[in-house]
């Protein structure tokens, strides 16, 4: 079990997956910010 976990960690580190995760997080944060500004603008319009 521990060996498999170690192997998974090794694979996780060898794959360029961590930057993708951070990119996704950044995207989500930006999306939230954009959505908030958009909602504020729509409130001003109506």
C-alpha positions as CSV (number, residue, x, y, z in Angstrom):
1,X,0.0,0.0,0.0
2,X,2.7,2.5,1.0
3,X,4.7,1.5,-2.1
4,X,1.8,2.2,-4.4
5,X,1.3,5.6,-2.7
6,X,5.0,6.4,-3.2
7,X,4.7,5.4,-6.8
8,X,1.7,7.7,-7.2
9,X,3.6,10.6,-5.7
10,X,6.5,9.9,-8.0
11,X,4.1,9.9,-11.0
12,X,2.4,13.1,-9.7
13,X,5.8,14.9,-9.5
14,X,7.0,13.7,-12.9
15,X,3.8,14.8,-14.7
16,X,3.4,18.5,-15.2
17,X,0.1,18.4,-13.3
18,X,0.8,20.7,-10.4
19,X,1.1,23.9,-12.6
20,X,-2.2,22.8,-14.2
21,X,-3.9,22.7,-10.8
22,X,-2.6,26.1,-9.9
23,X,-3.7,27.4,-13.3
24,X,-7.2,26.0,-12.7
25,X,-7.2,27.7,-9.3
26,X,-6.1,31.0,-10.8
27,X,-8.7,30.7,-13.5
28,X,-11.4,30.1,-10.9
29,X,-10.3,33.1,-8.8
30,X,-10.3,35.3,-11.9
31,X,-13.7,33.9,-13.0
32,X,-15.1,34.8,-9.6
33,X,-13.6,38.3,-9.8
34,X,-14.9,38.8,-13.3
35,X,-18.3,37.5,-12.3
36,X,-18.5,39.9,-9.4
37,X,-17.6,42.9,-11.5
38,X,-20.0,41.9,-14.2
39,X,-22.8,41.5,-11.6
40,X,-22.0,45.0,-10.2
41,X,-22.2,46.4,-13.7
42,X,-25.5,44.7,-14.4
43,X,-26.8,46.1,-11.1
44,X,-25.8,49.6,-12.3
45,X,-27.5,49.0,-15.6
46,X,-30.8,47.9,-14.1
